Amino acid sequence: MRLTQKLEKLAVFVQALRNVDEQEFCNEVSTMNMYRFFLMTVLVFTCVIRSEALVAVAEEAPSMAGTAVSAMEPGIPLDQLELMLKPLTKTELVIEVDAWLQILKAKVKQISDAEIAVKKKNDQIAKAEEVAAAAREAGKAAEEARKARETASREGGLDTAKKAAEAAKVAEEKVAEVKKVAEEAGKAEKQTEADKAIRAATEDALKKAAEKAEETDSAHRVPAPEANKLNAGAKVLKSKDAKEPDKLQEVAEAAKAAAGGEAEVKIKLLKNITELRNERTALIDRMNVVLNELEKKGGEVEDYSKYVTAVSGIKIDVTDSAAAWTSIVGWLNSEEGGLRWVWNIAKFLLIIAAFYILSLIIGKAVEKMIGTSRRVSALLRDFLYKAVRRTVIILGVIMALAALEINIGPVMAVIGAAGFVIAFALQGTLSNFASGIMILMYRPFDVGDIVDAGGVTGRVQSTNLVSTHIRTFDNKSMIVPNNEIWGGVITNSTGARKRRVDMVFGIGYGDDIAKAQGILEKITNDHKLVLKDPEPVIKVHELADSSVNFICRPWVKTADYWTVYWDVTRSVKEEFDRQGVSIPFPQRDVHLYREALENAER
């Protein structure tokens, strides 16, 4: 409004300048001093500049004060809503969010009013039941008073008259109590009816129930007829014959019927609350779409998200079993509640199963693709197979969690923020991880190799980025950290296809060297597992303290190492014994001199 007034004043000023006669303007300038002329010129230019700025603001004002487009249809499908929001700017998205917030706020207000109405109905039901109980007690007291009067009139006497008076007094007290409770119930009912929000929530629930039952609206404009019987009972209490047992019984029945009527209204309210919660859930889904789009474009969504979180969910009153059961059953049968989560869980399981099968297929394809390459070790092949499978499964879990409507973004942000702490806490594990990568890259051993690494000797069973599994020759399972393996000496006994068997055989100094060498050459050359190329080496190697030692070094396939070692050792012993070649053992000659002994005795 202020902008429009300023523009109108500016237009009047410009029009006045246009209406000034040129000759008059020149005469005025001639009579003015230069200082006043300069001030007037500055004023004119300032007005022109401000007019242009005001016109620009006026042109932008309609777009900034525009109405929300997406909120005009609250039931718009989510995919269409995403496409509608895509071209909007951050400022326009703020308008959209505010509009959706108002719609959501109104829906939450409806739910709150309906929940308050349920609380009020509980109070009314309790009051009606209290009136019924008090009326029954008063009826019993009135019946006892009547019997006491009849007895007193029939038998006479002071005692019977006294008992009749006491019974009548008790009956009057009971009737007074009934009147008091009924009066309190009437006041509570009037207060409830005076509350417009509660009355509107009740009428809305009854109207929807009538529409579902295909009944006329007039039949359900007010609570069921039984709900008005409490007022009829109150009228009975005001009558002269209210102390009569039959009348009190009538009051009790009217109160009981009123409680039943209020209970029916309460059930309809609870069902309506379930529908309103479904509508609220649908609105929250759409508002979350708008918030996500606003966050992508740099908008602040924290306050909106907190409000959405605060008004979400279902609160069940466990103290009211009927209301709790109705809420649970209604939620389970609602499209935005139980049925929605059944579908979400089904999607979760299907996605997990699909990605598990996909991981097997991709893993087998990777294994087959790299299995034909001789440059890829079995260790690396097994690692790649497991890594690909686990990666696919992790992606599947992430997508499955998204199907459960779990926002993965904050979870990933927390994991990223905790990365430094995790890395600091797992220094040793990360060191093993780096060593595992080096082992996979340089391949010092493979699965099935016999190695001596990290102080452990045995056959490699498997390895990962953290540790290596080695099976010792006495069938012990050893898990060795990769850092200890890579940081020390690695001896791979089966790393080559051929190995040399190093054996040493000794003969006595009195035995024939040529004969012994011939025996060794014959045994090695005749063994079928000994390779011809390279040729075996058999030489006199050492003149030891007790023997002349031969070295016997045949070449064999790595897999035949121990077979050749044991066969040759056995054959040499048997052949030496057969041909009379001795195998000496360490011995020491002791020389005794008797002369020295006799001198010692003297």
BELHU-V383141 format. One record per residue. N is the residue number from 0. SS is DSSP state (h for helix, s for strand, l for the rest). Layout:
n-><N N>
ss-><SS SS>
This chain:
n-><0 1 2 3 4 5 6 7 8 9 10 11 12 13 14 15 16 17 18 19 20 21 22 23 24 25 26 27 28 29 30 31 32 33 34 35 36 37 38 39 40 41 42 43 44 45 46 47 48 49 50 51 52 53 54 55 56 57 58 59 60 61 62 63 64 65 66 67 68 69 70 71 72 73 74 75 76 77 78 79 80 81 82 83 84 85 86 87 88 89 90 91 92 93 94 95 96 97 98 99 100 101 102 103 104 105 106 107 108 109 110 111 112 113 114 115 116 117 118 119 120 121 122 123 124 125 126 127 128 129 130 131 132 133 134 135 136 137 138 139 140 141 142 143 144 145 146 147 148 149 150 151 152 153 154 155 156 157 158 159 160 161 162 163 164 165 166 167 168 169 170 171 172 173 174 175 176 177 178 179 180 181 182 183 184 185 186 187 188 189 190 191 192 193 194 195 196 197 198 199 200 201 202 203 204 205 206 207 208 209 210 211 212 213 214 215 216 217 218 219 220 221 222 223 224 225 226 227 228 229 230 231 232 233 234 235 236 237 238 239 240 241 242 243 244 245 246 247 248 249 250 251 252 253 254 255 256 257 258 259 260 261 262 263 264 265 266 267 268 269 270 271 272 273 274 275 276 277 278 279 280 281 282 283 284 285 286 287 288 289 290 291 292 293 294 295 296 297 298 299 300 301 302 303 304 305 306 307 308 309 310 311 312 313 314 315 316 317 318 319 320 321 322 323 324 325 326 327 328 329 330 331 332 333 334 335 336 337 338 339 340 341 342 343 344 345 346 347 348 349 350 351 352 353 354 355 356 357 358 359 360 361 362 363 364 365 366 367 368 369 370 371 372 373 374 375 376 377 378 379 380 381 382 383 384 385 386 387 388 389 390 391 392 393 394 395 396 397 398 399 400 401 402 403 404 405 406 407 408 409 410 411 412 413 414 415 416 417 418 419 420 421 422 423 424 425 426 427 428 429 430 431 432 433 434 435 436 437 438 439 440 441 442 443 444 445 446 447 448 449 450 451 452 453 454 455 456 457 458 459 460 461 462 463 464 465 466 467 468 469 470 471 472 473 474 475 476 477 478 479 480 481 482 483 484 485 486 487 488 489 490 491 492 493 494 495 496 497 498 499 500 501 502 503 504 505 506 507 508 509 510 511 512 513 514 515 516 517 518 519 520 521 522 523 524 525 526 527 528 529 530 531 532 533 534 535 536 537 538 539 540 541 542 543 544 545 546 547 548 549 550 551 552 553 554 555 556 557 558 559 560 561 562 563 564 565 566 567 568 569 570 571 572 573 574 575 576 577 578 579 580 581 582 583 584 585 586 587 588 589 590 591 592 593 594 595 596 597 598 599 600 601>
ss-><l h h h h h h h h h h h h h h h h h h l l h h h h h h h h h h l l h h h h h h h h h h h h h h h h h h h h h h h h h h h h h h h l l l l l h h h l l l l l h h h h h h h h h l l l h h h h h h h h h h h h h h h h h h h h h h h h h h h h h h h h h h h h h h h h h h h h h h h h h h h h h h h h h h h h h h h h h h l l h h h h h h h h h h h h h h h h h h h h h h h h h h h h h h h h h h h h h l h h h h h h h h h h h h h h h h h l l l l l h h h l l l l h h h h h h h h h h h h h h l l l l l l h h h h h h h h h h h h h h h h h h h h h h h h h h h h h h h h h h h h h h h h h h h h h h h h h h h h l l l l l h h h h h h h h h h l l l l l l l l l h h h h h h h h h h h h h l l l l h h h h h h h h h h h h h h h h h h h h h h h h h h h h h h h h h h l l l l l l h h h h h h h h h h h h h h h h h h h h h h h h h h l l l l h h h h h h h h h h l h h h h h h h l h h h h h h h h h h h h h h h h l l l l l l l s s s s l l s s s s s s s s l l l s s s s s l l l l l s s s s s h h h h h l l l l s s l l l l l s s s s s s s s s s l l l l l h h h h h h h h h h h h h h l l l l l l l l l l s s s s s s s l l l l s s s s s s s s s s h h h h h h h h h h h h h h h h h h h h h l l l l l l l l l l l l l l l h h h h h h h h l>
